[in-house]
Amino acid sequence: MTSTPEETPLVVSSNDNVLERPQSLLWRIFHGTHYMIGALAFVIGSCMFFPSVYNNYSFALTVGGWLFTVGSFFFLLVDIQEWWYYRVGCCFDGKYRTSLETHASTLFRNPRNTFHGRYERAQVGINFFMSACGSALYLAGSILFIPVFSKELISGEWLFIVGSAFIYVSQAWK
């Protein structure tokens, strides 16, 4: 086996766009499984807040609060995973920055040393970061849905609403 003076690309894709590199099987399993666990926890947790459930089962509100918290945690894991994957051009991207500039230079209208150039390269990472911030607010709000924090329920609802707004803006931006 011989070595070449050129650096071998870490991941090869059809158009060499670092932002379109394929996710590994492990990445997809982690991503899909954690989204499904989060969604299932939200569905079951939501059912705990039906009057017919919490009137008949004294533990329903506690279980619902904990299920929302678990679901929010798994959504946050997935959003952090996505942000880390798509952060190239945003931050912590030294490993891929050269590849992005070399192979995807036609994607950018502005030089990277200008404000607009930095924004062009960072906007995907910023978008995913906004989604992660929304999920973090969901998690904080969900914790306050647990009955032991009943005095903070309104704060929990507001955190959940603001988290939803962050996620809405992030998804609309895409």
N, C-alpha and C positions, 0 to 999 in steps of 0.2 A: 504494500500500500504506500503510495507516494503522497506527499503533501504538496499543495499548490499555494502559491503566494497570495491568491485571492481568497477572501473570506467566503466560506460556504454559507448560503442563506440558512437561517434557522428553520424556516418553514417555507416551502415552495408553494406558490399559488399560481393560477393561470395568468394573472396580470401583475404579479409582484406588488400588489397593494397590501401593505402591512395590515391595514384595517379590515381587509377581506380575507385574511388568512384563515384556513379552516380550523375549527375547534376539534380538539382531540376527543376520542370516545369517552375518556374519563371526565373531561370537561363537560360534555353533553349529559352524561349520566348524573354527575353532581348537580348540574343546573336543573335538569328536568325533575329529578327526584326531590330536590329541595323546593322547587316551585309547587309540585304536587302535594308535598307534606304541608306546606304553608297554606295552600288553597283548601285542603281537606280540614285543617285546623280551623280556618276561618268559617267554613260552611257549618261544621259541627258547633263551633263556638257561637255562631249567629243563632242557631236553633235553641241554644240555652237561654236566649233572651225573649223567647215567646212567652207570653203570660201563662199559657197553659202548661208550660214546662216549669218555669220558676215558681209558680204557685203550688205545684205538686211536689217539687223536689227542692228542698232548702239549699242544697249544694249547687244548684244549676248556675247561679250567678258567679260563684267562685270558679266553677269549671269553665264557664264561658270566658271569664276574664283571663284565666290561664291559657285557654286555647287560643284566644286572640294574641296573647303574648308570645306563645310558641309559634303561631303562624307568622306574626310580624318578624320574629327572629329569623325564621327560614327565608322570608322574603328579603330581609336585609342581607343575609348571606349571599343570596343570588344576585342582588343588586351590587354588592361589593365585588363579587366575582366578575360580573359584566363590566363594571367600571375598571377594574384592574386589567381586564382583557383589552378594553377599548381606550385606555388612558394615553395611548401613543399620541404624541403631539401636545398633550396636556401637562403631564408631570410624571416623574419616576420612569422615564422612557429612554434612558441612555442606551439601552441595549438595542432599541429599534429605531431611534431617531435618524441615524444615518441612512438606514434602509428606507424609511419613509421619505426622506428628502431625495434620495437617489432614484428610487424606483417609482415614486408617486409624485414626482415634481410637477407633472402636468395637471394634477388636481388643484393646485394652488395658483391663485392670480397674483398674490402679493408676496414679496420677499419675507423670509422668516424673521428677519430682524426688525420688522415694523409691527406696530400694534395690530393692524389688520391681518398681517401674516401670521402672527402668533395666535390670534383669535381663530383664523381659518383652521389651523392645525389642532387647536385645543377644543373646538366646539363639540366634537363627538364625546370626548372625555368629560367635558363640563356637563353635557346632557346626561350622561350616565351617572355622574356625581350627584346631580339634582335628584335623580330617581333614588339613589342611595340615601340622600338626606331625607326624602319623603318617607322612605321605609324606616329610617332611624326615628323620625317623629311618630310614625305608626307604633313602633316598639315602645317608645316612652309613653304614648297615650294608652296603649294596651295595658301596660303595667298598672296604670291608674284606674283601669276598669276592674281590677281585682278588688272585691268588696272591702278588704282591710284598708284600702285607700279611699273609701267612699267619700271622705270629705274633699277629695281632689278630683272627683268624677268630672266636673265641669272643665277643669284643666285638661284632663285626659281627652275629653271630647274635642276641645279646641286643638290639641296636639294632633289628633286624628284628622281633623278638618284641614289644618294647615299642611299636614303630610299629604293628604289627598290633593291639595292644590299644587304642591311641588311635583307630585307624580303626574298630574294632569298637564302642567306646563311642559314637563319633560317629554311626555308622550306626544303632545301637540307639536312640539318642536321637531320631533323626528319626522 
